[in-house]
């Protein structure tokens, strides 16, 4: 019975990976054609971050990773909930993948005009020369042989953040981890225009 349960879990993981791949390829196609539609609504970023972290609890526990959230107050902005969820999912997934079992820290802050989310891992990091390149389509800072993936996650993440009127950056030191910072206008993309 235990072997059957393991095989079912394996099938579920593979199905999930395949669905993620198909969704990523569809997003790349939409982005390339300029057909990314946004459904803007009031979104509590603090709540959304906590939901995203909860969805990764099992994966984090399996990897032996403690994920902490530091968000002192609710932060509400005009964003597309589903797209922002995708951004957080991509960043958390990367932090767990490249964090090598070290803690992951997520911070949410805001001021009068913008919100900021930081996702920090304490893993392998990346060289400064790769800091901008990793946001390109099919770009990676490490071998796909060791870490898997197609190099689309951060490309899509950057495109979505920019569609929401914001920007994303990374600060990293090899061997000491990486901190991805997303800055979004509270008024959504219309506030930037």
Backbone as a printed PyTorch tensor [residue, N CA C, xyz], in Angstrom:
tensor([[[  0.8150,  -1.1960,   0.0000],
         [  0.0000,   0.0000,   0.0000],
         [  0.8600,   1.2630,   0.0000]],

        [[  1.9800,   1.2060,   0.7420],
         [  2.8760,   2.3470,   0.8170],
         [  3.4950,   2.6580,  -0.5500]],

        [[  3.8690,   1.6000,  -1.2880],
         [  4.4460,   1.8030,  -2.6180],
         [  3.4410,   2.4430,  -3.5610]],

        [[  2.1920,   2.0420,  -3.4520],
         [  1.1440,   2.6270,  -4.2770],
         [  0.9900,   4.1130,  -3.9610]],

        [[  1.0050,   4.4590,  -2.6860],
         [  0.8870,   5.8670,  -2.2770],
         [  2.0630,   6.6780,  -2.8150]],

        [[  3.2580,   6.1200,  -2.7880],
         [  4.4380,   6.8110,  -3.3110],
         [  4.3180,   7.0270,  -4.8170]],

        [[  3.8190,   6.0220,  -5.5080],
         [  3.6610,   6.1540,  -6.9590],
         [  2.5980,   7.1940,  -7.3060]],

        [[  1.5230,   7.2280,  -6.5370],
         [  0.4830,   8.2360,  -6.7570],
         [  1.0610,   9.6320,  -6.5310]],

        [[  1.8280,   9.8010,  -5.4520],
         [  2.4600,  11.0970,  -5.1920],
         [  3.4030,  11.4810,  -6.3190]],

        [[  4.1540,  10.5230,  -6.8210],
         [  5.0710,  10.7840,  -7.9310],
         [  4.2990,  11.2130,  -9.1740]],

        [[  3.1990,  10.5370,  -9.4620],
         [  2.3650,  10.9040, -10.6080],
         [  1.7870,  12.3070, -10.4320]],

        [[  1.3580,  12.6270,  -9.2210],
         [  0.8120,  13.9630,  -8.9540],
         [  1.8770,  15.0350,  -9.1590]],

        [[  3.1090,  14.7760,  -8.7020],
         [  4.2070,  15.7450,  -8.8870],
         [  4.5010,  15.9430, -10.3650]],

        [[  4.5440,  14.8380, -11.1100],
         [  4.8320,  14.9370, -12.5430],
         [  3.7180,  15.6720, -13.2820]],

        [[  2.4750,  15.3950, -12.9110],
         [  1.3400,  16.0820, -13.5330],
         [  1.3940,  17.5700, -13.2260]],

        [[  1.7190,  17.9040, -11.9980],
         [  1.8420,  19.3050, -11.6030],
         [  2.9540,  19.9930, -12.3870]],

        [[  4.0840,  19.3300, -12.5400],
         [  5.2030,  19.9000, -13.3170],
         [  4.8060,  20.1170, -14.7700]],

        [[  4.0940,  19.1420, -15.3470],
         [  3.6540,  19.2660, -16.7280],
         [  2.6720,  20.4280, -16.8770]],

        [[  1.7370,  20.5530, -15.9510],
         [  0.7730,  21.6650, -15.9940],
         [  1.4920,  22.9970, -15.8720]],

        [[  2.4960,  23.0710, -14.9980],
         [  3.2780,  24.2980, -14.8370],
         [  4.0220,  24.6300, -16.1220]],

        [[  4.5990,  23.6260, -16.7530],
         [  5.3090,  23.8370, -18.0090],
         [  4.3680,  24.3700, -19.0860]],

        [[  3.2060,  23.7600, -19.2310],
         [  2.2260,  24.2090, -20.2300],
         [  1.7930,  25.6380, -19.9360]],

        [[  1.5090,  25.9350, -18.6680],
         [  1.1220,  27.2990, -18.2940],
         [  2.2380,  28.2920, -18.6060]],

        [[  3.4820,  27.9160, -18.3290],
         [  4.6160,  28.7990, -18.6080],
         [  4.7440,  29.0710, -20.0930]],

        [[  4.6150,  28.0250, -20.9010],
         [  4.7260,  28.2050, -22.3570],
         [  3.5840,  29.0620, -22.8970]],

        [[  2.3850,  28.8810, -22.3410],
         [  1.2600,  29.7290, -22.7500],
         [  1.5040,  31.1860, -22.3580]],

        [[  2.0440,  31.4020, -21.1620],
         [  2.3490,  32.7700, -20.7360],
         [  3.4020,  33.4070, -21.6310]],

        [[  4.4300,  32.6490, -22.0000],
         [  5.4590,  33.1860, -22.8930],
         [  4.8270,  33.5880, -24.2170]],

        [[  3.9300,  32.7580, -24.7240],
         [  3.2430,  33.0620, -25.9810],
         [  2.3980,  34.3270, -25.8450]],

        [[  1.6400,  34.4460, -24.7600],
         [  0.8080,  35.6420, -24.5380],
         [  1.6690,  36.8940, -24.4120]],

        [[  2.7670,  36.7700, -23.6760],
         [  3.6480,  37.9150, -23.4900],
         [  4.2670,  38.3460, -24.8160]],

        [[  4.6820,  37.3780, -25.6070],
         [  5.2990,  37.6910, -26.9020],
         [  4.3230,  38.3990, -27.8330]],

        [[  3.0430,  38.0400, -27.7390],
         [  2.0300,  38.6640, -28.5990],
         [  1.4260,  39.9160, -27.9760]],

        [[  1.7890,  40.2070, -26.7280],
         [  1.2270,  41.3630, -26.0430],
         [ -0.2240,  41.1660, -25.6430]],

        [[ -0.6380,  39.9160, -25.4000],
         [ -2.0260,  39.6070, -25.0610],
         [ -2.2260,  39.2420, -23.5870]],

        [[ -1.3910,  39.7780, -22.7290],
         [ -1.5530,  39.4860, -21.3100],
         [ -2.6280,  40.4110, -20.7570]],

        [[ -3.7520,  39.8270, -20.3690],
         [ -4.8450,  40.6110, -19.8010],
         [ -4.7400,  40.5980, -18.2860]],

        [[ -4.9880,  41.7530, -17.6850],
         [ -4.9310,  41.8690, -16.2320],
         [ -6.3270,  42.1130, -15.6770]],

        [[ -6.6320,  41.4600, -14.5780],
         [ -7.8850,  41.6580, -13.8720],
         [ -7.5490,  42.3890, -12.5730]],

        [[ -7.5440,  43.7130, -12.6150],
         [ -7.1280,  44.5100, -11.4730],
         [ -8.2380,  44.5880, -10.4340]],

        [[ -7.8490,  44.3950,  -9.1760],
         [ -8.7760,  44.4400,  -8.0570],
         [ -7.9690,  44.7570,  -6.8100]],

        [[ -8.6260,  45.1820,  -5.7250],
         [ -7.8910,  45.3840,  -4.4690],
         [ -7.3580,  44.0400,  -3.9670]],

        [[ -6.0550,  43.9960,  -3.7010],
         [ -5.4060,  42.7680,  -3.2470],
         [ -4.5990,  43.0970,  -1.9910]],

        [[ -4.7740,  42.2970,  -0.9460],
         [ -3.9800,  42.4260,   0.2700],
         [ -2.7090,  41.6000,   0.0750]],

        [[ -1.5990,  42.2990,  -0.1330],
         [ -0.3320,  41.6320,  -0.4290],
         [  0.1400,  40.7730,   0.7340]],

        [[ -0.0300,  41.2350,   1.9460],
         [  0.3430,  40.4660,   3.1300],
         [ -0.3870,  39.1180,   3.1340]],

        [[ -1.6800,  39.1590,   2.9180],
         [ -2.4910,  37.9370,   2.8880],
         [ -2.0610,  37.0160,   1.7510]],

        [[ -1.8160,  37.5950,   0.5730],
         [ -1.4140,  36.7960,  -0.5900],
         [ -0.0700,  36.1150,  -0.3600]],

        [[  0.8720,  36.8310,   0.2510],
         [  2.1830,  36.2550,   0.5560],
         [  2.0280,  35.0980,   1.5310]],

        [[  1.2380,  35.2870,   2.5600],
         [  1.0480,  34.2200,   3.5610],
         [  0.3800,  32.9930,   2.9440]],

        [[ -0.5820,  33.2010,   2.0320],
         [ -1.2150,  32.0740,   1.3340],
         [ -0.1960,  31.3250,   0.4860]],

        [[  0.6490,  32.0670,  -0.2320],
         [  1.6630,  31.4420,  -1.0870],
         [  2.6310,  30.6140,  -0.2430]],

        [[  3.0590,  31.1590,   0.8850],
         [  3.9780,  30.4290,   1.7630],
         [  3.3030,  29.1690,   2.3000]],

        [[  2.0250,  29.2560,   2.6500],
         [  1.2990,  28.0610,   3.1280],
         [  1.2640,  26.9690,   2.0600]],

        [[  1.0980,  27.3640,   0.7860],
         [  1.0600,  26.3640,  -0.2870],
         [  2.3920,  25.6340,  -0.4260]],

        [[  3.4770,  26.2610,   0.0210],
         [  4.8070,  25.6470,  -0.0830],
         [  5.2240,  24.9310,   1.2020]],

        [[  4.3450,  24.8450,   2.1890],
         [  4.7120,  24.2390,   3.4720],
         [  5.2400,  22.8190,   3.3310]],

        [[  4.5370,  21.9850,   2.5800],
         [  4.9570,  20.5890,   2.4300],
         [  6.3030,  20.5010,   1.7320]],

        [[  6.4550,  21.2480,   0.6370],
         [  7.7230,  21.2320,  -0.0990],
         [  8.8670,  21.7420,   0.7800]],

        [[  8.6160,  22.7980,   1.5370],
         [  9.6440,  23.3590,   2.4170],
         [ 10.0160,  22.3620,   3.5180]],

        [[  9.0060,  21.7440,   4.1100],
         [  9.2530,  20.7680,   5.1710],
         [ 10.0760,  19.5980,   4.6320]],

        [[  9.7220,  19.1190,   3.4280],
         [ 10.4610,  18.0150,   2.8120],
         [ 11.9200,  18.3980,   2.5750]],

        [[ 12.1470,  19.6570,   2.1880],
         [ 13.5090,  20.1340,   1.9310],
         [ 14.2210,  20.5660,   3.2090]],

        [[ 13.5070,  20.5320,   4.3460],
         [ 14.1140,  20.9500,   5.6050],
         [ 14.3320,  22.4530,   5.6870]],

        [[ 13.4630,  23.2180,   5.0160],
         [ 13.6200,  24.6680,   4.9440],
         [ 12.5700,  25.3610,   5.8070]],

        [[ 13.0240,  26.3050,   6.5980],
         [ 12.1260,  27.1510,   7.3800],
         [ 11.8560,  28.4160,   6.5620]],

        [[ 10.5800,  28.6890,   6.2730],
         [ 10.2050,  29.8940,   5.5380],
         [  9.5200,  30.8380,   6.5200]],

        [[ 10.0500,  32.0560,   6.6380],
         [  9.4560,  33.0330,   7.5560],
         [  8.8880,  34.2060,   6.7560]],

        [[  7.8350,  34.7970,   7.3060],
         [  7.2070,  35.9730,   6.6910],
         [  7.2720,  37.1150,   7.6890]],

        [[  7.7970,  38.2520,   7.2430],
         [  7.8410,  39.4640,   8.0530],
         [  7.0130,  40.5170,   7.3260]],

        [[  5.8180,  40.7510,   7.8360],
         [  4.9000,  41.7080,   7.2290],
         [  4.1490,  42.3960,   8.3620]],

        [[  4.6350,  43.5630,   8.7800],
         [  4.0730,  44.1990,   9.9720],
         [  2.6670,  44.7670,   9.8170]],

        [[  2.2050,  44.9820,   8.5840],
         [  0.8790,  45.5810,   8.4090],
         [  0.2960,  45.1550,   7.0680]],

        [[ -1.0350,  45.1820,   6.9640],
         [ -1.6470,  44.8820,   5.6650],
         [ -1.1930,  45.8980,   4.6060]],

        [[ -1.0120,  45.4100,   3.3890],
         [ -0.6160,  46.2530,   2.2630],
         [ -1.5870,  45.9620,   1.1300]],

        [[ -2.4210,  46.9330,   0.7950],
         [ -3.4230,  46.7200,  -0.2480],
         [ -3.1110,  47.5810,  -1.4540]],

        [[ -3.1860,  46.9460,  -2.6320],
         [ -2.9510,  47.6560,  -3.8860],
         [ -3.8770,  47.1480,  -4.9640]],

        [[ -3.8800,  47.8360,  -6.0990],
         [ -4.6870,  47.4500,  -7.2650],
         [ -3.8390,  46.5700,  -8.1770]],

        [[ -3.9990,  45.2720,  -8.0400],
         [ -3.1980,  44.3290,  -8.8080],
         [ -4.0650,  43.1830,  -9.3060]],

        [[ -3.4850,  42.3810, -10.1740],
         [ -4.1200,  41.1510, -10.6420],
         [ -3.7040,  40.0490,  -9.6780]],

        [[ -4.6410,  39.5620,  -8.8860],
         [ -4.3540,  38.5700,  -7.8410],
         [ -3.6600,  37.3330,  -8.4220]],

        [[ -4.2030,  36.7850,  -9.5000],
         [ -3.6620,  35.5500, -10.0590],
         [ -2.2290,  35.7510, -10.5660]],

        [[ -1.9720,  36.8790, -11.2210],
         [ -0.6250,  37.1370, -11.7620],
         [  0.3750,  37.3970, -10.6410]],

        [[ -0.0670,  38.1100,  -9.6160],
         [  0.8110,  38.3710,  -8.4860],
         [  1.1020,  37.0760,  -7.7230]],

        [[  0.1170,  36.2110,  -7.6400],
         [  0.2980,  34.8900,  -7.0480],
         [  1.3570,  34.1040,  -7.8290]],

        [[  1.3210,  34.2140,  -9.1450],
         [  2.2910,  33.5320,  -9.9940],
         [  3.7040,  34.0630,  -9.7410]],

        [[  3.8300,  35.3690,  -9.5690],
         [  5.1300,  35.9780,  -9.2540],
         [  5.6650,  35.3940,  -7.9450]],

        [[  4.8300,  35.3830,  -6.9120],
         [  5.2550,  34.8690,  -5.6120],
         [  5.6050,  33.3860,  -5.6850]],

        [[  4.8090,  32.6260,  -6.4190],
         [  5.0740,  31.1940,  -6.5790],
         [  6.4290,  30.9650,  -7.2350]],

        [[  6.7280,  31.7100,  -8.3010],
         [  8.0150,  31.5580,  -8.9850],
         [  9.1800,  31.9100,  -8.0580]],

        [[  9.0490,  32.9940,  -7.2950],
         [ 10.1360,  33.4200,  -6.4170],
         [ 10.3400,  32.4330,  -5.2610]],

        [[  9.2520,  31.9500,  -4.6700],
         [  9.3790,  30.9720,  -3.5850],
         [  9.9410,  29.6470,  -4.1010]],

        [[  9.4910,  29.2360,  -5.2630],
         [  9.9900,  28.0000,  -5.8560],
         [ 11.5000,  28.0890,  -6.0890]],

        [[ 11.9600,  29.2180,  -6.6220],
         [ 13.4000,  29.4020,  -6.8350],
         [ 14.1590,  29.4110,  -5.5190]],

        [[ 13.6110,  30.0890,  -4.5080],
         [ 14.2960,  30.1660,  -3.2240],
         [ 14.4670,  28.7760,  -2.6180]],

        [[ 13.4510,  27.9310,  -2.7280],
         [ 13.5570,  26.5710,  -2.2040],
         [ 14.5200,  25.7320,  -3.0410]],

        [[ 14.4790,  25.9260,  -4.3470],
         [ 15.3240,  25.1320,  -5.2470],
         [ 16.8100,  25.4460,  -5.0600]],

        [[ 17.1370,  26.7320,  -4.9670],
         [ 18.5450,  27.1390,  -4.9170],
         [ 19.0280,  27.4470,  -3.5000]],

        [[ 18.1540,  27.3200,  -2.5140],
         [ 18.5070,  27.6620,  -1.1460],
         [ 19.2590,  26.5910,  -0.3830]],

        [[ 19.3350,  25.3930,  -0.9270],
         [ 20.0910,  24.2910,  -0.3170],
         [ 19.7320,  24.0430,   1.1340]],

        [[ 18.4440,  24.0840,   1.4450],
         [ 18.0090,  23.7520,   2.7930],
         [ 18.1480,  24.8680,   3.8080]],

        [[ 18.6730,  26.0090,   3.4020],
         [ 18.8280,  27.1430,   4.3140],
         [ 17.4960,  27.8880,   4.4250]],

        [[ 17.3130,  28.6740,   5.4780],
         [ 16.0550,  29.4140,   5.6540],
         [ 15.7640,  30.3640,   4.4870]],

        [[ 14.4790,  30.5940,   4.2770],
         [ 14.0090,  31.5590,   3.2810],
         [ 13.2080,  32.6150,   4.0430]],

        [[ 13.5340,  33.8750,   3.7930],
         [ 12.8660,  34.9870,   4.4650],
         [ 12.0820,  35.7960,   3.4420]],

        [[ 10.8130,  36.0580,   3.7520],
         [  9.9660,  36.8700,   2.8820],
         [  9.5460,  38.0990,   3.6810]],

        [[  9.7810,  39.2740,   3.0940],
         [  9.4410,  40.5260,   3.7640],
         [  8.4920,  41.3330,   2.8840]],

        [[  7.4880,  41.9560,   3.5110],
         [  6.5450,  42.8180,   2.8120],
         [  6.5930,  44.1900,   3.4760]],

        [[  6.7650,  45.2290,   2.6790],
         [  6.8130,  46.6040,   3.1840],
         [  6.0380,  47.5040,   2.2310]],

        [[  5.7090,  48.6920,   2.6910],
         [  5.0730,  49.6660,   1.8040],
         [  5.2960,  51.0680,   2.3340]],

        [[  5.0870,  52.0320,   1.4450],
         [  5.0260,  53.4310,   1.8360],
         [  3.7550,  53.9930,   1.2340]],

        [[  3.6700,  55.2820,   1.0370],
         [  2.4260,  55.8900,   0.5500],
         [  2.1010,  55.5280,  -0.9010]],

        [[  3.1190,  55.1640,  -1.6860],
         [  2.8850,  54.9680,  -3.1180],
         [  3.2060,  53.5740,  -3.6440]],

        [[  4.0150,  52.8110,  -2.9120],
         [  4.4210,  51.5210,  -3.4560],
         [  4.5820,  50.4520,  -2.3850]],

        [[  4.5150,  49.2140,  -2.8660],
         [  4.7220,  48.0420,  -2.0100],
         [  6.0000,  47.3510,  -2.4490]],

        [[  6.6160,  46.6500,  -1.5030],
         [  7.8340,  45.9160,  -1.8080],
         [  7.7510,  44.5300,  -1.1810]],

        [[  8.1380,  43.5310,  -1.9620],
         [  8.2560,  42.1620,  -1.4640],
         [  9.6890,  41.7200,  -1.7060]],

        [[ 10.3210,  41.1950,  -0.6710],
         [ 11.6630,  40.6270,  -0.8080],
         [ 11.5850,  39.1430,  -0.4800]],

        [[ 12.2060,  38.3350,  -1.3220],
         [ 12.3280,  36.9000,  -1.0670],
         [ 13.8180,  36.6050,  -1.0290]],

        [[ 14.2890,  36.2350,   0.1620],
         [ 15.7280,  36.0240,   0.3640],
         [ 16.0020,  34.5710,   0.7200]],

        [[ 16.9200,  33.9770,  -0.0370],
         [ 17.4030,  32.6410,   0.3270],
         [ 18.8620,  32.7730,   0.7570]],

        [[ 19.3870,  31.7380,   1.3510],
         [ 20.7720,  31.7540,   1.8400],
         [ 21.5280,  30.5900,   1.1910]],

        [[ 21.2770,  30.4110,  -0.1060],
         [ 21.8150,  29.2640,  -0.8300],
         [ 23.0210,  29.5810,  -1.6780]],

        [[ 22.9810,  29.0770,  -2.9170],
         [ 24.1650,  29.1100,  -3.7820],
         [ 24.4790,  30.4990,  -4.3250]],

        [[ 23.4840,  31.3850,  -4.3830],
         [ 23.7270,  32.7190,  -4.9290],
         [ 24.0830,  32.6690,  -6.4030]],

        [[ 24.4660,  33.8170,  -6.9420],
         [ 24.8750,  33.8690,  -8.3410],
         [ 25.8590,  35.0030,  -8.5330]],

        [[ 26.7220,  34.8790,  -9.5480],
         [ 27.7110,  35.9240,  -9.8100],
         [ 27.0380,  37.2150, -10.2840]],

        [[ 27.6390,  38.3680,  -9.9830],
         [ 27.0520,  39.6560, -10.3800],
         [ 26.7680,  39.7570, -11.8810]],

        [[ 27.5910,  39.1410, -12.6980],
         [ 27.4110,  39.2370, -14.1520],
         [ 26.1450,  38.5190, -14.6340]],

        [[ 25.5810,  37.6450, -13.7960],
         [ 24.3540,  36.9330, -14.1730],
         [ 23.0840,  37.6080, -13.6580]],

        [[ 23.2330,  38.6690, -12.8470],
         [ 22.0950,  39.2760, -12.1660],
         [ 21.0170,  39.7920, -13.1270]],

        [[ 21.3640,  40.3220, -14.2620],
         [ 20.3530,  40.7790, -15.2230],
         [ 19.9910,  39.6930, -16.2220]],

        [[ 20.9760,  38.8840, -16.5920],
         [ 20.7620,  37.8480, -17.6030],
         [ 19.7080,  36.8330, -17.1910]],

        [[ 19.5920,  36.5260, -15.8950],
         [ 18.6630,  35.4830, -15.4500],
         [ 17.2000,  35.8460, -15.6910]],

        [[ 16.9160,  37.1200, -15.9770],
         [ 15.5430,  37.5320, -16.2550],
         [ 15.1970,  37.3980, -17.7380]],

        [[ 16.1490,  36.8960, -18.5470],
         [ 15.9020,  36.6970, -19.9730],
         [ 15.2270,  35.3600, -20.2360]],

        [[ 14.6050,  35.2730, -21.3970],
         [ 13.9260,  34.0390, -21.7940],
         [ 14.9300,  32.9140, -21.9820]],

        [[ 14.6630,  31.7700, -21.3600],
         [ 15.4840,  30.5580, -21.4170],
         [ 16.8850,  30.7560, -20.8340]],

        [[ 17.0630,  31.7730, -20.0020],
         [ 18.3630,  32.0280, -19.3750],
         [ 18.4170,  31.3960, -17.9990]],

        [[ 19.6060,  30.9680, -17.6270],
         [ 19.8220,  30.3440, -16.3290],
         [ 21.2160,  30.7210, -15.8460]],

        [[ 21.4090,  30.7040, -14.5570],
         [ 22.7350,  30.9700, -13.9940],
         [ 23.4520,  29.6710, -13.6470]],

        [[ 22.7080,  28.5500, -13.6580],
         [ 23.2910,  27.2550, -13.3020],
         [ 22.8870,  26.2220, -14.3510]],

        [[ 23.5270,  25.0890, -14.2940],
         [ 23.2460,  24.0070, -15.2370],
         [ 21.8590,  23.4080, -15.0060]],

        [[ 21.1260,  23.2080, -16.0990],
         [ 19.8110,  22.5800, -15.9840],
         [ 19.9580,  21.1120, -15.5800]],

        [[ 21.1210,  20.5460, -15.8070],
         [ 21.3700,  19.1480, -15.4310],
         [ 21.2570,  18.9670, -13.9170]],

        [[ 21.7200,  19.9680, -13.1600],
         [ 21.7070,  19.8620, -11.7040],
         [ 20.4410,  20.4160, -11.0660]],

        [[ 19.7830,  21.3620, -11.7480],
         [ 18.6490,  22.0190, -11.1090],
         [ 17.3490,  21.9290, -11.8960]],

        [[ 17.3740,  21.4320, -13.1020],
         [ 16.1480,  21.2940, -13.8920],
         [ 15.5850,  22.6410, -14.3050]],

        [[ 14.4550,  22.6050, -14.9790],
         [ 13.7850,  23.8310, -15.4040],
         [ 14.1970,  24.2690, -16.7940]],

        [[ 13.4350,  25.2310, -17.3140],
         [ 13.6700,  25.7240, -18.6740],
         [ 14.2310,  27.1370, -18.7280]],

        [[ 14.3410,  27.7970, -17.5960],
         [ 14.7980,  29.1810, -17.6120],
         [ 13.6960,  30.1390, -18.0190]],

        [[ 12.4460,  29.8040, -17.7070],
         [ 11.3150,  30.6780, -18.0400],
         [ 10.7190,  31.3770, -16.8220]],

        [[ 10.9070,  30.8200, -15.6390],
         [ 10.2590,  31.3370, -14.4400],
         [ 10.5580,  32.8030, -14.1670]],

        [[ 11.8310,  33.1770, -14.1620],
         [ 12.1830,  34.5660, -13.8680],
         [ 11.8670,  35.4890, -15.0380]],

        [[ 11.9110,  34.9620, -16.2570],
         [ 11.4990,  35.7650, -17.4170],
         [ 10.0250,  36.1390, -17.2800]],

        [[  9.2000,  35.1500, -17.0040],
         [  7.7590,  35.3950, -16.8410],
         [  7.5110,  36.2970, -15.6380]],

        [[  8.2280,  36.0470, -14.5530],
         [  8.0800,  36.8710, -13.3540],
         [  8.3550,  38.3360, -13.6780]],

        [[  9.4520,  38.6040, -14.3620],
         [  9.7810,  39.9960, -14.7130],
         [  8.6990,  40.6070, -15.5960]],

        [[  8.2250,  39.8560, -16.5800],
         [  7.1920,  40.3690, -17.4740],
         [  5.9100,  40.6940, -16.7100]],

        [[  5.5340,  39.8230, -15.7870],
         [  4.3160,  40.0530, -15.0030],
         [  4.4720,  41.2610, -14.0800]],

        [[  5.6120,  41.3650, -13.4240],
         [  5.8590,  42.5070, -12.5320],
         [  5.8000,  43.8060, -13.3250]],

        [[  6.4070,  43.8220, -14.4980],
         [  6.3830,  45.0310, -15.3300],
         [  4.9640,  45.3230, -15.8260]],

        [[  4.1960,  44.2810, -16.1590],
         [  2.8080,  44.4830, -16.5830],
         [  1.9820,  45.0930, -15.4480]],

        [[  2.3550,  44.7890, -14.2000],
         [  1.6680,  45.3540, -13.0430],
         [  2.2090,  46.7400, -12.6750]],

        [[  3.1050,  47.2790, -13.5080],
         [  3.6360,  48.6240, -13.3030],
         [  4.8540,  48.6880, -12.4070]],

        [[  5.4140,  47.5360, -12.0610],
         [  6.5340,  47.5130, -11.1290],
         [  7.8470,  47.1160, -11.7620]],

        [[  8.7990,  46.7790, -10.9160],
         [ 10.0910,  46.2780, -11.3820],
         [ 10.6300,  45.2660, -10.3730]],

        [[ 11.5480,  44.4310, -10.8640],
         [ 12.1610,  43.3870, -10.0490],
         [ 13.6650,  43.4830, -10.1800]],

        [[ 14.3660,  43.1970,  -9.0880],
         [ 15.8260,  43.1850,  -9.1090],
         [ 16.3210,  42.0550,  -8.2200]],

        [[ 17.5970,  41.7600,  -8.3350],
         [ 18.2070,  40.7340,  -7.4970],
         [ 19.5490,  41.2490,  -6.9870]],

        [[ 19.8240,  40.9620,  -5.7390],
         [ 21.1340,  41.2100,  -5.1370],
         [ 21.6400,  39.8590,  -4.6600]],

        [[ 22.8750,  39.5370,  -5.0190],
         [ 23.3620,  38.2030,  -4.6860],
         [ 24.8700,  38.1770,  -4.5770]],

        [[ 25.3330,  37.2510,  -3.7490],
         [ 26.7550,  36.9580,  -3.6250],
         [ 26.8910,  35.4470,  -3.7320]],

        [[ 27.7730,  34.9620,  -4.6230],
         [ 27.9380,  33.5090,  -4.7410],
         [ 28.2350,  32.8660,  -3.3780]],

        [[ 27.5160,  31.7870,  -3.1050],
         [ 27.6940,  31.0520,  -1.8650],
         [ 26.9770,  31.6420,  -0.6630]],

        [[ 26.3410,  32.8080,  -0.8350],
         [ 25.6710,  33.4470,   0.2960],
         [ 24.1880,  33.6990,   0.0490]],

        [[ 23.6840,  33.3000,  -1.1030],
         [ 22.2590,  33.4330,  -1.3640],
         [ 21.9120,  34.6020,  -2.2570]],

        [[ 20.6110,  34.8060,  -2.4200],
         [ 20.0990,  35.8590,  -3.3020],
         [ 18.8550,  36.4690,  -2.6760]],

        [[ 18.6720,  37.7600,  -2.9330],
         [ 17.4720,  38.4630,  -2.4940],
         [ 16.8050,  39.0710,  -3.7160]],

        [[ 15.6000,  38.5950,  -4.0170],
         [ 14.8110,  39.1510,  -5.1130],
         [ 13.8650,  40.1860,  -4.5180]],

        [[ 13.8390,  41.3690,  -5.1300],
         [ 12.9990,  42.4600,  -4.6500],
         [ 12.0270,  42.8720,  -5.7440]],

        [[ 10.7440,  42.8240,  -5.4080],
         [  9.6830,  43.2620,  -6.3200],
         [  9.0960,  44.5450,  -5.7440]],

        [[  9.0280,  45.5890,  -6.5690],
         [  8.4280,  46.8600,  -6.1630],
         [  7.2310,  47.1110,  -7.0720]],

        [[  6.0710,  47.3590,  -6.4620],
         [  4.8240,  47.5600,  -7.2040],
         [  4.1380,  48.8520,  -6.7630]],

        [[  3.5790,  49.6170,  -7.7160],
         [  2.8070,  50.7930,  -7.3190],
         [  1.4930,  50.3540,  -6.6700]],

        [[  1.1260,  50.9950,  -5.5630],
         [ -0.1190,  50.6270,  -4.8770],
         [ -1.3370,  50.8520,  -5.7560]],

        [[ -1.2450,  51.8430,  -6.6430],
         [ -2.3690,  52.1460,  -7.5290],
         [ -2.4230,  51.2710,  -8.7570]],

        [[ -1.5310,  50.3080,  -8.8730],
         [ -1.5100,  49.4110, -10.0280],
         [ -0.8470,  50.0470, -11.2270]],

        [[ -0.8810,  49.3590, -12.3690],
         [ -0.1990,  49.8420, -13.5660],
         [ -0.7480,  51.1910, -14.0680]],

        [[ -1.9990,  51.4810, -13.8160],
         [ -2.5630,  52.7600, -14.2620],
         [ -1.9310,  53.9310, -13.5350]],

        [[ -1.4850,  53.6980, -12.2740],
         [ -0.8650,  54.7500, -11.4910],
         [  0.4660,  55.1690, -12.0970]],

        [[  1.1560,  54.2060, -12.7490],
         [  2.4390,  54.5040, -13.3780],
         [  2.2270,  55.2830, -14.6650]],

        [[  1.1900,  54.9010, -15.4290],
         [  0.9040,  55.5710, -16.6950],
         [  0.4750,  57.0050, -16.4330]]])
